[in-house]
Amino acid sequence: MKKLLLTILVLALGVFGLFAADYYIRDYEIYVEVGSDAVHHIEEVITVIFEGPHHGIVREIPVDYRDYNGKTVAKVSNLTCSEKFSYSYDNGYLVMQIGDAGKYVQGKVKYTISYDYDLGADFNEGYDEFYMNLIGSDWECPIEFVKFSIHFPYVPH
């Protein structure tokens, strides 16, 4: 009975290991330049540790942001990356495939992503509003360390 239980336990741990990511984000740095016109310039520096060979990572940027009238207003423009990438739109996200399908990477790899994020007009007359979920919740791997900087424009009264 003990052998059967031990065998089941080993098999179960092996199966769960198949679903575990064999990479993690060691450092995730985010720099946001808030625009007075609600177009924000964003730069992300993502340092990934690949413990096995991979082609790269996937970065999803939400674009299903709606204004007070329910109209989708979020737009991404001027998208660049330090590595080869392609992108598509899927289920309310701009999905970046970062890396080369013909090339494997392993160990420490740093990706720098830059884009302008237009969240549409601000409808508050007496003040400007800024809200942004910097990290998101659907990463496929753990993130060890996050550093961010947000710069607001000076607007004289």
Disulfide bonds with the S-S distance in Angstrom:
none
